[in-house]
């Protein structure tokens, strides 16, 4: 199992709109590619006080080939739409994990 983990710190002012967007637009769009088999959206609870809230979005893929297909054919456009909507209101980083 391959897990594509996206960690996002979103400003408090944009948090409600961002959560709505993630739950109703971005996550369903990614899942509709049929490449990831599930998604978990989690909020970090052990966070130092800062300018926003931190979330992690974890997409599970059966194989590395499925993840690479998502990355090649879909990821750039989906990321660009997110960036256009929330530019300047978030910072993020991505990690790729393999279930042991």
Protein Blocks (a to p, Z undefined) as FASTA:
>chain_A
ZZddddddddfklmmmmmmmmmmmmmmmmmmnomagbdcddddfbdcddfbdcddddddd
fblklmmmmmmmmmmmmmmmmmmmmgoiaccdddddddZZ
